Amino acid sequence: MTTQPTPKGAWKITFLLFLFMLVNFADKIVVGLAGVPIMSELQLQPEQFGLLGSSFFFLFSISAIVVGFIVNRIATRWVLLALAAIWALAQFPMVGSVSFTTLLICRVILGAGEGPAFSVAAHSVYKWFPDEKRTLPTAILSQGSAFGVILAVPALNWLIVNHSWHYAFGALGVVGLMWVAAWLVWGKEGPLVQTVAMAAADPRVPYSRLLTSRTFIGCCAATFGAYWALSLGLTWFTPFIVKGLGFSQKDAGWISILPWVFGATVVLLTGWISQVMMARGVSTRGARGVLGSAPLIVGGLILGTLPYAEGAGLQIALLVIGSGLCGSIYVVCPPMLGEFTPVSQRGAVIAIYGAIYTLAGIIAPSVMGSVIQHAAAPLEGYMTGFTINAVIMISSGLLGLLLLWPNTERDRLIVQAPLAKFA
């Protein structure tokens, strides 16, 4: 079996999109990182701060779906440019004095701009790599999230500690505009796009069948559990370190990097192991489905022991390892969906997948805020919230193991419907 060569310039675009995701997650993390100063200045209760964390996701899913259909018809180069510009401009109102309402509205706008980010970036990078070579670039793309936190947290926390949390938002706006300028110069559309001949051999599948296929449902269910953990990390990890465990804001900034360092390692290893397994003839059921789902179960079991651990160091370690193992599923699901989705429909399907699993981002921060506010003590509330997270992770991992069969999905879809319906 011959493999299709990778077009020239593919890795340069991958690097630019890696930076795109880096900025994306730096924008996400800043509210959680500055959580304690924001709550103090604006006099917010835990439930209000939980609402602020959830507000980022109010239009996240809707935007992801709308833009997903748009990129089926418009070049991803221009869509990516528009998204990044929205992120940058949404940061600047926070530079001055700001009310809770203004902060809330800006986070909603930011979420609308960031909702389609990963799905559009994945759709874009898949125009540069054939299917058998997509897992590693997907892993690198996913690592933009981890490195966005690892690189941004020390700088942003320095601004928060030595100046003000307002300046942290302004710095992110400037960095976003810098990426926009770089993409204008070097961003390009990939050459592996659907031609008329390809369309004839790769007919359309009704969305009703694509979105009810067991692998699509399995990807949504598995990644929902992973994103529950991620959204808690974005919103509540630093406040937990400061208010739950008693660390200073300065120390908490460095500790907040740990889950992302571990998660980055997990994601890169998953991408590499998956491609090695496929090169050795392992089906994508094993090399993608099982490899992505099993760590969710293990991570949930580890996280479930957190309330019974003694000592801040051990509690942080369990939280870092348990939540960090979730990263595997982000690497394998987009390529699995790409296996059986026609190219002309791939952008929309990946976007709808993203819109569904990121609903966890609306629910998780608010649930945690409510649990903390009504607990006898803050630490008790945090532990209850992390236990809920553990149960959701284990359940989502089990659903992934049950439902993810990408290697047979395309044939099953074709058999289920007459070819006439695919035209």
N, C-alpha and C positions, 0 to 999 in steps of 0.2 A: 504493500500500500504506500503510494507516494503522498507526501504532505505538501500542501500549498506553501510556497515561499512567503515570508513576511515582507511586505512592501518596505522600501527605503523610507526612513523618517518615522516609522511606527513607534520606536522607543522615545524619540524626541517628543512626540505628541503624548505618549504615555506619561512622560515626566511632567509635562505642562498640566495634564489632567490630575496627576498626583498633587501638584501644587494647588490646583483648583480645589481638591478635596481637603487639602491642608487648611486653606483659608476657611472653607466651609465649617470645619469642626472647631477651629479657633473661635469663630463667631458663635458657635453653639455653646462652648464651654464657659464663656466669660461670665454669664449670669450665675452659674453655679460657683465659679471661683470667687466671685465678688459677693456671694450670697449673704454672708454675715454683715459686711459694710452696707449693702443695699437694704437689708432688713432693719438695720439700726438707723440709717438716715431717713428712710421712708416710714419707719415705725410699722413694719409689716408683721402680722402673725404668721405662723407656719402654714396655715391654710391659704393665706394670700400669696405667700411665696410659692407654694405648690401650684396655685393658679397661674402665677407668672411663668413657672416652668412649663406648664401645660399649654399656655397661650401660644408658644412657639409653634405648636402642632395644630392649631385650630384650622388653618387653611392649608397646611402642609400636604395632606392627602388629596384634597380637591385640586390643588395646583399641580401635584404630581400627575394626576390622571389627565387633566386638560393639556398640559405640556407634552405628556407622553403621546397623545394623538397628533399634536402639532409637529413633533419631530419625525413623524412618518412622512411628512410632506415638506418640511423646511429643513435646510441644512443645520446640523447640530452645531456647527461653528458659531452661527449667529445667535442661536438659542443660549448656548453657554455664555456668550458675551453679555447678553441681556440679563441673565440670572446673576452673574457676578457683579454687574453694575448695581442691581437692586440691593444686594447684600451690603455693598460699600456705602450707598447713600442712606440705608436704614440705620447705620451706626451713628451718624453725626449728630442727630438731635440729643443724644445722651451726653455730649461733651459739656453742655452747660447744666444749669439747674433744671431738674426734670421731675414731673409728678409721676405717681404710680400709673395713672391712666396713660400718659404719654409713653412711658416705658413699656406698658402692656401693648399698646398699639404698634409700636416699633418692632416688638418681638413677633407680633402676628404677621406684619409685613415681611420681616426677615424670614419667617417660616414659610411664607408663600413663595418667596424667592428660592429658598433652599430645598423645598419639598421635592422638586424634580431632579436635584443635582446629581445624585449617584446614578439614577436610571439613565439620564441623558448622557452622562460621562461614560457609562458602561456601553450604551448604544453607540457612542462615538468611537470608543476604542475598539469595539468589535468590527468596525469598518477597516481596521488596520491589521487584524489577526484572524486567521482561519480558526474554526471551532477547536481543533485539537491543540491549539496554542493559546487559548484564551484564559486558562485558569491562573497562570502566573501574572499576566498583566492585570487581571481582576484583583489579585492579591495586592499588587503594588498600588492599584487605585484605592483599594480599601485602606492601605497603610497611610494614605493622606490623612485619614481621620486620626490615627494614632500619633503620627508625627505633628499634626496640627496642634495636638494637645501637648506633646512632649516638648516641642520647640516654643510654643506660645505661652505655656503656663509660667515658666520662670520670668519671662519678660513682662507678661501681663500682671503677674503677682507683684513684681517689683514696682510697677506703676501704681498698683492698688495700695501697697504698703507705704511707699515713699511719696506718693502724690495723691491720687484719688482714683476711685473706680471709674469716674467719668472719662479720664484720659485713656483708660484701657479700651473703651469703646471707640474713641477717636482714632487710636492707633490702628485698630482693626479696619476702620474705614479707609485709611490711607493705604494699608497693605492690599485691600481689595481692589482699589483703583490701580495699583501697580500691576496686579495680575491682569486686569482688563487691558492695560497698555501692552503687556507682553503677548497676550493672546491675539490682539489686533495685528501684531507684527508676525508671529510665528504659527498661529493656529491655522489648521487646514482640515478639510474634509477627507476622510479615508477613501481609498480607491476600491475597497471591497464592498461595493454597493450592488443592489439588485439591478440586473439588466433585464431586457425584455425576454431574452432566452431563459434566464434564471427564473423569472416570474412564471413562465410556462411550465417549468419543471418543479417549481416550488409554489403551488397554488395557495390561494387564501383558505384559511380554516375559519369557520364561524367562531366569533369571539365567545359565544355561549359554550362551545366545546373546549376551547382553550382554557377558559377561566373556571371550568368545572372539572378539568382533568385532575387526576389525583396528585400528580407531581406539582401542579400549580398550587393546589390547596395545601399540600405538604410544605412547600416553600413558605407560603404565607404563615402557616401555623408555627413552623419551626423558628422562623425569623422574628415572629411576634414575641416569643419568649426571650430571644436574644436582645431585642430592642427594648423590652421592658427593663432589662438590666442596664443597657446603655443609657437610657433616658434618666434613670435614677443616678447613674454616675455623672451625667452632665449637670444635673440639678442639685443633687443632695449629697454627693460624696464629700466635698469640701466642708459644707456645714456640719456633716457628721463628724469629720475629723476635729473641727473646732469646738462645736457645742456638745457633741456626744462623747468625744474622747479627751477633750481639754487641751488640744494643741493650739499654739499661736497661729495667727493668719500666715505669718512668714514661714513657719515650718509646714503648715498644711499645704502651701503652694508646692513644695517639693514632694510631699507625700502623694499629692494628687496626680503626679506623673506616673506613679508605679503601675496602676491598672493598665495604662496605655502602653507602657514599655512591654509588659507581659503580653498584652493583647496583640501588639505588633509582632512579637515573636511567634505567637500562635498562628496568626494570619499568614505570615510569610512561610512558615513550615507547612501549613495546610496547602498553600498554593504549590509549593515545590513537591510535596509528597503526592498530591493528586496527579500532577503531570507525570511523575515517575511511575505511579501505579498504572496510569493509562498507557504509557509507553510500553509497559510490560504485559499489556493485554487485559488488565482488570477492567470490567465494565464500569460505566459511569454510575451505575447503581452503588457499587462499592467505593469507587474512587472519588465520588462526589456526594452521593446521598448518605451513605453510612458514615463517611469521614466527616461530614458536616454535622450530623445529628448526634452521634455518640458523645462528643464533648459537651453538648448542652446538658445531657443527663448527668455526666460526671460533675460538671460545674454546679448544677443544682444541688447535688448531694453534698458537695463541699460547702456551698453557701448555707445549706440547712443546718450545719454544725456551728455556725457563727454565734448564736445565742448562748451556746454552752461552753464557748472558749473563754479562758481567763487571760487577761493581760491585753493591753492595746496592741502590742506588736503582733501577737497571734491573730487577733481579730482583723487587723489590717491585712495580714498575709492571706487569711481565708477569703476575705472579701476580694482581694486582688486576683487570686487564682480562680476562685469560683466564677466571678463575673468575666474574667479575661478569656476563659475557655469558650465563651459564646462566639468569639470572632470567627471561628471556622465556618459557620453557616453563611456568613456574608460573602465568602470567597466562592462557594460552590453553587449557590442558588441562581445567580444570573446566568452562568454558563449552562446550567441544567435547563433553564427556560429557553435559552437560545438553541438548544439541541432540537426542540420540536416545534418552535414557533417560526413561521415564515418570516423572512427578512423584512418584508413590507409591514409586518404587524409587530415586530419585536420591540420597537421603542414603546408602543402603547402597553404591551403585555408586561414588560419589565417595570414600567411606570405604575401600572395598576397594582402589581405585586408590592412595590414600594409604598404605595398609598395605603394598602391594607395593613402591612406589618407595622408601619409607623403610627397607626392608631394607638399602639401601646404608649407612644410618647404623650398622648393626651391624657391617658388614664393614670399611668404610673406615678408621675410627680404629684398629682392631686391626691391620689390614694395615700402616698407616703406623708404628705403634709397633713391630711386629716388624721391619720393614725398617730402621728407625733403630737398633734395638738390635743388629742383626746386621751393620750396615755398618761399614766401616773407620773412618769418621769420621761424626759426626752430620749434618754438612751434606750429605755424600754420600748418606746415608739419606733425608734430606728430598727431595733431587733425584730419587732413584729413585721415591719415593712420588708426587711430583707428575707424573712421567712416566707412571706407571700411570694416574693420574687423567686425563691428557690422552688416552690411548688409549681409555679408557672413555667420555669425553665425545664424542669423534669418532664412535665406534661407535654410541652412543645417538642422536646427531643424525642419522646416516644412516638408522637404523631409523625415526626419526620422519618423515623425508622420504618414506620408502617406504610407511609404514602409515597416516599420518594423513589420512583422507578423511571428515571429519564431515558434509560437505554431502550425501553419498549414503548414509550409514550407516543412517539410519532406514528409508528405502525398502528397502534391502537386507535389513534384519532382518525387515521385514514380508513381503517376497516369499519369504524362506527358510522361513517357517513358516505353516501355515494359520491364519486368523484365529481359529478356535475355540481354538487353544492360547493365545491372548493374553488370554482372558477370565479 
